[in-house]
Amino acid sequence: MLSNSDLLSLNLFMSIEELKIEIARKVFETDDENLLSELEMLLNHSEKVILEELPKHVHEGIKRGLKQAEEGKLIPYDEVKRRLSEKWH
């Protein structure tokens, strides 16, 4: 099974057609019913539909977070980890 990082790596070195063939090959080789079910769900639902199914407050929080990221209002992961470690230890 390909992980997200595997797919990203493949995408850097393959054309879109090569990537499609590699993914299709992996799909044909797997017997993992959960994976196939998740793939089917992903292929049958657009991101917009999935976002619309979220509660309003979650959708608004995601939009707010994306806007903050676009504005450069980000905290590096290591800083977040340090702050949480200080708070909870």
MOURDA-V687631 format. One record per residue. N is the residue number from 1. RES is the residue in one small letter. NEAR is the number of other C-alpha atoms within 8 Angstrom. D_CENTER is the distance of its C-alpha to the mean C-alpha in Angstrom with 2 decimals. Layout:
n->{N:N}
res->{RES:RES}
near->{NEAR:NEAR}
d_center->{D_CENTER:D_CENTER}
This chain:
n->{1:2:3:4:5:6:7:8:9:10:11:12:13:14:15:16:17:18:19:20:21:22:23:24:25:26:27:28:29:30:31:32:33:34:35:36:37:38:39:40:41:42:43:44:45:46:47:48:49:50:51:52:53:54:55:56:57:58:59:60:61:62:63:64:65:66:67:68:69:70:71:72:73:74:75:76:77:78:79:80:81:82:83:84:85:86:87:88:89}
res->{m:l:s:n:s:d:l:l:s:l:n:l:f:m:s:i:e:e:l:k:i:e:i:a:r:k:v:f:e:t:d:d:e:n:l:l:s:e:l:e:m:l:l:n:h:s:e:k:v:i:l:e:e:l:p:k:h:v:h:e:g:i:k:r:g:l:k:q:a:e:e:g:k:l:i:p:y:d:e:v:k:r:r:l:s:e:k:w:h}
near->{4:7:6:6:7:8:9:8:8:9:10:6:6:9:7:7:7:8:11:8:8:8:8:8:8:10:8:6:6:7:4:6:6:6:7:9:8:8:8:8:8:8:7:6:8:8:6:6:8:9:8:8:6:8:7:6:6:8:11:8:8:8:8:8:8:8:8:10:9:7:6:6:7:6:6:6:6:6:8:9:8:8:8:8:8:7:6:5:4}
d_center->{15.79:13.38:10.71:7.65:10.37:12.89:11.33:11.04:14.59:15.82:14.73:16.83:19.84:19.79:20.56:18.36:21.01:20.97:17.22:17.76:20.72:19.06:16.29:19.17:21.25:18.81:18.57:22.37:22.86:20.92:22.71:19.84:20.19:17.20:14.89:16.84:16.68:12.91:12.94:15.74:14.10:11.11:13.90:16.19:14.27:13.17:10.69:14.05:15.46:12.76:13.13:16.85:16.97:16.03:19.16:20.52:20.37:16.64:16.08:18.58:17.03:13.68:15.92:18.09:15.45:14.27:18.01:18.76:16.26:17.91:21.23:20.50:20.88:18.60:19.58:18.74:17.09:20.47:22.33:20.31:20.86:24.54:25.07:23.72:25.79:28.85:28.41:27.91:30.13}
